[in-house]
Amino acid sequence: MNQPQWMSLLGLANRARKLISGEELVIKEVRNGKAKLVILSNDASNNTEKKITDKCSYYNVPVVKVEDRTQLGHAIGKDARVVIAVLDEGFANKLRTLLD
């Protein structure tokens, strides 16, 4: 089974320790200015989606959406993940071009 290119790149970024997953940790990194891109699953709860998008728009961090939480978790070799922050500018730029 071939996975999309963005999933492979996300896995590589995870192995390079350039990702943070989990709602509270992502919000903390957005506040600190370290998050360069936030990836949110389409099946996130309304409360989580609003909290993440509001925080990201305030701190000018781009947000992209992917299909679902299991696909996002599978990309980084973990269980379902609702939100991930990319901490590296290079990975963030490439992922934005692949996901737009």
C-alpha positions in Angstrom: 0.0 0.0 0.0 1.5 3.3 -1.1 0.8 6.2 1.3 0.5 9.8 0.2 3.7 11.8 0.0 2.6 14.1 2.8 2.3 11.2 5.2 5.8 10.0 4.4 7.2 13.5 5.0 5.2 13.7 8.3 6.8 10.5 9.4 10.2 11.8 8.6 9.6 15.0 10.5 8.4 12.9 13.5 11.6 10.8 13.4 13.6 14.1 13.3 11.7 15.2 16.4 10.2 18.2 14.7 6.6 17.4 15.6 4.4 17.9 18.6 1.0 16.2 18.9 -1.8 16.7 21.4 -4.1 19.7 21.9 -2.5 21.3 24.9 1.1 20.8 23.7 0.3 22.2 20.3 -1.3 25.3 21.8 1.7 25.8 24.0 4.1 25.7 21.0 1.8 28.1 19.1 2.0 30.5 22.0 5.8 30.2 22.2 6.1 30.9 18.5 7.8 27.6 17.7 4.9 26.1 15.7 5.3 26.8 12.0 2.3 24.8 10.8 -0.6 23.1 12.5 -2.3 20.0 11.0 -5.9 19.4 12.2 -8.1 16.4 11.4 -11.5 17.0 9.9 -13.1 14.9 12.5 -11.9 17.0 15.4 -14.6 18.2 17.8 -16.1 21.6 17.3 -14.6 22.8 20.6 -11.1 21.6 19.7 -11.3 23.0 16.2 -12.4 26.4 17.4 -9.7 26.5 20.1 -6.9 25.6 17.7 -8.0 27.8 14.8 -8.6 30.8 17.0 -5.2 30.4 18.6 -3.5 29.9 15.3 -5.1 32.9 13.6 -4.1 35.1 16.6 -0.5 34.0 16.4 -0.4 33.9 12.5 0.3 30.1 12.3 -1.2 28.4 9.2 -3.6 25.5 9.7 -4.3 22.7 7.2 -6.8 20.0 7.5 -6.5 16.3 6.7 -9.0 13.5 6.3 -9.3 12.0 9.8 -7.5 11.3 13.0 -6.5 7.7 12.3 -4.8 8.8 9.1 -2.9 11.5 10.9 -1.8 9.2 13.7 -0.8 6.5 11.2 1.4 9.0 9.4 3.6 9.4 12.5 3.4 5.8 13.6 1.1 6.3 16.6 -2.6 5.9 17.5 -5.2 8.4 16.3 -4.1 12.0 16.6 -6.4 15.0 16.2 -3.8 17.8 16.0 -0.1 18.0 15.2 2.3 21.0 15.2 5.3 21.1 12.9 8.2 22.9 14.5 10.6 23.1 11.5 10.2 25.8 8.8 11.4 23.5 6.0 9.1 20.6 6.8 6.2 23.1 7.3 6.7 24.7 3.9 6.9 21.4 2.0 3.9 19.9 3.9 1.8 23.1 3.0 2.6 22.6 -0.7 1.6 18.9 -0.5 -1.6 19.5 1.4 -2.9 22.5 -0.4 
